[in-house]
Amino acid sequence: MSKSFQTISPVDGSVVFERALDGPAEIEQTLQRGHAAFRSWSRTPLSERCALARRFVEAAVDDADAVAHELTMQMGRPIRDGGGEVGGWLLRGRTMIALADEALEDIRLDERDGFTRFIRREPLGVVLVVAPWNYPWLTAVNSLVPALVAGNPVVLKHSEQTPLVAKRIGEAAKNVGLPDGVLQVLYLDHRGVAEVIGDRRVAFVAFTGSVGGGHAVQEAASKRFIGTSLELGGKDPAYVCKDADLTRSAVNLVEGSFYNAGQSCCGVERIYVHRDVYEPFLDAFVTEANRLVLGDPRETKTTLGPVVRVRSAEAIQAQIDAALAAGARPLLDPARFDAAERGLPYMAPQALIDVDHSMEIMSEETFGPAVGIMAVADDGEAIRLMNDSRYGLTASVWTSDLEHARSIGERVDTGTWFMNRCDYLDPELAWVGVKDSGRGCSLSTLGYAQLTRPKSFHLRHEPG
């Protein structure tokens, strides 16, 4: 008998979804259908694949209000922000489809010595997309849409916390007429995921999640010669220079630290401030953070909802408590947000000062509404501290000088470098991580490379 799972809402503890996990029989049927669909789908003209993908992208989120409500109940994001993920899904999906012609066009070389030469990008086969709960639409679309457009059938495995997203995606695929086996959904535990990765019919794995999860995916794939794309954790830093607009910087960095209750892989988790503006920046940051409204995310006034699970809240609080015990000081008063009355997983936002890199709050991923803030003497110290991390997904600098921002960015180990912006993804730019933030490249024209393989054509002309 198959095991089942329940999705418990962090909002009120209710059960929002319950289903049996898929077992060996369902896995076998799904992979066989995907494998069978590959030949015909890969030979479908690109223009037809793009047209179907456009219809699918639009149909998946056509009921935006329902999508936003489901997000709120599944993972606690305030209802006022739910539409942002719908917009992001549409933007990223449409962008990747629009880039397909350029990304997949044959690379033609000059004719030489009677030979026609070109390189073609061909699809790999069945692609397994493993998506997390924190941005369930956005993390899925990054690989799902370009994989389909490139000619690969896709099997989607979503988090047990956000199964309604997978359900909508699967239904949209059927409703718009994607051929049988081209886009399928499986509900799996860790063992099931490993079984799928080990199957010879799976050609590529696109995983977004924790560093531990990335290691598990890589281990499962290690006995086969298939590619993996791993978007993992982050401990993303920001550096506020002495010439920064402090009010604007504070407003954006509060949002970057606490949006989605801090549960963002590219959220701001460390802030370094030039000592000349340290105190006024702290004042501006506290003023802005105190405007946050912690509460029931179904209410439109709420700007900060619960974290996803009680055990997550406990781990975040333990990191805060350890820093306080080691000498850190809090800037924000939890009583102001009535956090104690609500109970976990509702958490007040927190910013800590008098921190250093011996504390986990400045070295290990927090993934919650807490951030550490340090004063630095100059650019050199800021760069050294930003690079003093095993992670490298995004980093930001806050300054009025473009060349200054560029020169600092060239010395920071990160996948994306921002000036006067944070916690954002532009689908026309490559999305990459360095060090333990992962490997591979999604989005932009470059994102198609990992979902295809080059095939060289070297054609000799017969004498005429």
N, C-alpha and C positions, 0 to 999 in steps of 0.2 A: 504494500500500500504506500502511495506517495506521501511524503511529508507535506505539510501545508505551512503557510505563513500568514501573519496578520500585520497590517500596517496600522500602527497606533499613532493618532494625531498628537503632536506636542501641544496643540491649542487647548484641548479639553480632555485628552485621554481616550477619546472614542475610537472605535475600530472603523477605519474608512475603506478598508479593502481586505479581503481574505480569499485565498486561492491555494490550491494544491501546487506544489513545485512540479516542474516538468521532470520526468524521469528518463531512463534509457530509451524507452520506446518513442517518446516525443522527440528526444534529441535525434534519434536515428531518422525519423520521418522528416524532421525539419532540415537536417543536413543533406539528406538525399534530394529533397525538393530543391534546395538551393543549388546543389551540384548539378542537378538536371537542368536548372534554369540558366546556368552560366553560359552555355554555348549560344543559345538563341539571344539572350540579353546582351552579351558582349558584341554580337553581330548586328544588333539593332542600330540603325544610324544614330549618330550623336544627336542630331536635331530632334529625333523622336524621343530619345532618352531625356533630353532637356525639357521637352514639352511635358512629358509625364511627370518629371520631377517638379516642375513649376506648379502643376495642378496639385501634386501631393503636398508641397510646402504650404500652399495657401489653404488647402482643405484641413490640414492637421490642426490648425488653430483658428478655424473659422468662427467658432463660438468662444470669443476671447474672454467673455465674462465667466463662463464655466471653467475655462482653463485657469484663470486667476484664482477662482474660489478653490479649485482642486489643489493648486499649489499651496495656498494658505493652509488648508486642512492637512495636507501631507507633510509639509516641512516647516510651517510656521511663518512664512514670509508675509508681511503686512499686505492686505488686499490692495492698498493703494499702489503697491509696487509690482503687483502680479502682471500687469500689462506690459511692463518693461521686458519681461522674458518673451512674451509673444512678439513684440517688436524686434527683439534681437534674433529670434528664430527666423523671422521673415527676412530681416536684413542679411543675415549670414547665408541663409539658403539661397536667396535671390542673387547675392553677390557671387557665390561659388558657381552657380549655374551660368551667370554672365561671363565668368572668367574661363569657362570650360574650353571654348574654341581656341583661345590663345594657349592655354595650358596643355592641351592635348593635340595641338597641331603638329604635323610631321616636321621634323628638323631636317631641312633639305640642304644638302651640301652641293658644291659645284660639281658638275660632271667632269670626270677626269679619266683619260686613257680609255674612252669607250665604255665607261661604267656610269650608271645612274646610282646615286647613293643617297639614302635618307634614313633617319631614325624615327621609329614610331613608338608611341607609348601605348602599351597594351594592358588590359585589366589583368588582375592577379587570379581572381576566383572568389570564393565565398569569404567575405570580410565579417569578422565578429566585432561588434561595437559594444563595449562595456561602459555604461554611463553611470555617474554618481547621482546623489539626491540633491546636492546643494544648488546646482543650476541644471535641472534635469532636461530642459529643452535645449539650452545653449550648448551644453557639453555633448549632447547627442548629435546635434546638427553639424558640428565641426567636421566630423568624419563621415557621418551617414549620407549626407547629400552628395558630396564629391565622390564617395565610393560608388553610389548608384549611377551618377552621371558618367563616371569613367567606365562603366560596364560591369561592375561587380555586384552580384547578389549580396544582400546584407542580412545578418542575423543580429538582432538587437537584444541585449540583456541589460535591463535597467535595475537600479537599486530596488530592494524590497521596500524602501521608504517612499518611493515615487512610482508605483506600478501603474497608476492611472495615466501617467504620461506615455508609458509604453503601450498601454491599451489604446489610447487615442491615435498614436502613431501607426499601430497595426491596422486599426479600423480605417484610417485615412488611406493607407496603401491599397486596401481592397476597394474602397469607395471610388477612387479615381482610376481604377483599372490597371494598376501595376500587375504585370504577369505573375502567375502563380510561382511562388518560390523566390521572387526577386527581393522582397522585404518581409521578414518574418520576425516574430517576437518569441523569446523563450524566457520562462521564469525559473531561475536556477539558484542553487546555493553554491558555495565555493567549490565543492566537489564537482558539481555539474559543469561549472565554468572550466575547470581543469580538464574534464573529459572532452568538452567541445574543442578546447585549444589543442588537445592531443590528437584530434581526428585528422586524418590525411586530407579530408575535403575542405578544411579550413586553410585559407592561404595567407591571412593577415589578421592581426589583432590590434584594435585601437582601444586603449584603456585610459580612462581618467579616474584618478582616485589617489589613495594614500601611497606613501613610499613602500610600506609593507605589502600592499596590494600589488604594486608594480613588481616587486621581487617575486611574488607568487606567480604572477602572469609570466614573467621571464623564465622562471623555473619550469613551469608547465610547457613552455614553448621550446625549452632548451634541447629537447631530443629531436626537434625537427628544424629544417632550414626554412623557417618562415620569418617574416618581419613582424616587429611589434612597435607600436607607437605608444609612448608612456608619458602622459601628462600627470605629474605627481604633486607633491606638496610645495609650499612656499613659506617664506618668512620675509615678506617683501619690505624693503626699507624705503624711507623718504628722507631727503636732506633739504632742510630749509636754510637757504643762504641769507646772508645779512642784507641783501638788497631785495629780498622777496616782499611781495604784497602780503603782509601778515594776516590780514582779515580774510582775504581770498584763499590763502594757503590753509588757514585753520578750518574754514568752511569745507573745503574739499577734502582735507585730511580727516576730519571727523566723519564725513560720509565714507571715505575710503576705509576707515577703521571699523565702522559700526554698521554699515549697510549690510542687510541680510544677516544681522546679528553677528557680523564678523566672520561668517562662514563662507568665505570666498578664497579660492586658491591664490588669487592675485590681490587680495585685500592687504591693506597696510598694517603691518604688525610691529614695525620698528620705526621710530622717528628720531632723526638727528637734527639738532638745531644749532646754528652758529651762536656762540655764547653772547655775541653782541645784541642779539634779538631774542634770546632764550626766554627771559621773563615776560616780555610783551606777547610773545607767541603763546606761552602757557595761558596767559589771561584770555587771549582770543579763543584758544582751543576749548578752555573750560566754559566760556560763555556760550559757544556754539553747541558743545556736547550737552549742556544743561537744557537745551531746547528739545532734546529727544524725548519722545513720549513712549514709555514702555507700557504695553498693554495687550489686550485681546487683538490679534492681528486682523480679525474680521471687522473691526471698527476703523473707519477711514481716518480718524485722528491719530491712530497708532503709527509710529515711525520705527519702532523697535519691538519685534515680536520675540517669542521664545527661541532658544536654540533647539536643535532637532530632537534630542533625547535627554533624559535625566542623567544618564551616565556621561554624556558629553559635557553637560553643565558641571558635573562633579569634577571632571578632569580639568576643565578650564579654571574652576575655582581653586583647585589644588595648586595649579601653576601660579595663580595670583597670591595665594596664601604663602607659598614657598618664597616668593619674591619679597613679600612683606616681612616675613620672618628673617630674611637676610638683609634687611635694612631699607627696602624700597618704601616709598610713601605714596599714598593715593591722592589723586587730584579731585576725584569725583565722590560724592556722598551717596551711597546706595539707598539711603533712606529717602532721598529726594525722588526716587523713582518707584517707591513702594514695592521693591523687589521681594522683600521678605514676606509681605502679605500674600503675594501671588504664589510664591514657592517655585521650586525648580520644575520644569526647565526654563522658567523666566529668570533672566539675569539682568541686573543693572549694568550699564556700560562702565568701564573702568580704564583710567589712564594712570600709569605709575611713573614716578620720577625717582631719582637716586638709584637707578638701576645700572647694571653692567652686564657684560657678556658671560659672567659666571652663572647668571640666572637663566632658567629655561624661558622665562618671559621674553628674553632677548635672543635666544638661540634656537629654541624648538618651536615648531608650529603650534599656535594656540587655537586657531580656528574657532574663535569666539569673540565676544565684544570686549576685548582688552588689548591695550597697546602700551608699550614702554617708550618713554621719551628721554633722550640724553642730550646734554650740551656738548658741543665739540669746539675745538680751538680754531680749526681751519679746514679747508678742502681736503688736505692730506689725511687728517684724522677721520673725516667723514667717509672718505673712500675706503680707508683701511677697515673701518667698522662695517661698512656696507658689504665689503667682500669677506668679512669674517663670519661666514655662514656656509653650511653645507647645501643651501638652497640657492636658486637663481632663476626665478620666473620673471618678475618685473621689478623695477626700481624707478624712483622718481626724484627729480630735483625741482626746487621751487626758487626761481630767480627771474630777474628781468633781462638777463643777458643771454641771448641765444648761443653765442660762441662759447661762453662760459659753460652753459649746459651741455653743449656738444663735447667739449674737451673733457669734462668730468665723466660723461657717459662712456667715452672711449676707454676709460680706466675701470669701469665697474663691470663685474662678472654677472651678466643678466641676459635673459632672452629678449626682453623689451625694455627700452629706456624711455621714460616720459619726462617732458618738461611741463610743469604747471598743469599736470593731469595725473590721475592714478586710477587703478581699479577699472580699466576699460580695455576693450578689445576691438580693434579695427580689422574687419575681415579681409581687407585688401593687403594687410601686412601679415607676415609669417608669424605664427604663434608657436614659440619654442621655449624650452627650458634648458638650463645648464645645471651641471652637478646633480644633486639628488632631486631636482625639480623635473627630471625626466629626459627623454630623448625623442627625436622625431620632430616633424614639422607639419602642423595642420594650417588650414586656411591659406589665402593668397594663391597665386598661380603655383607657387612652390608646394602647396599642400597636396597637389595631385601626384607629385613624384612618388610619394611613399605608397600610394594606392594603385600604382601601375609599375610595369617594368619596361625598360627600353628594349626594342627589338631592331636590329640593324639590317637594312636591305642593301645588298651589294650586287647590282644587276649588270651583267656584261651584255653589251649589245652584239648580236650576230652581224657579221659583215653583210651589208646589203647589196 
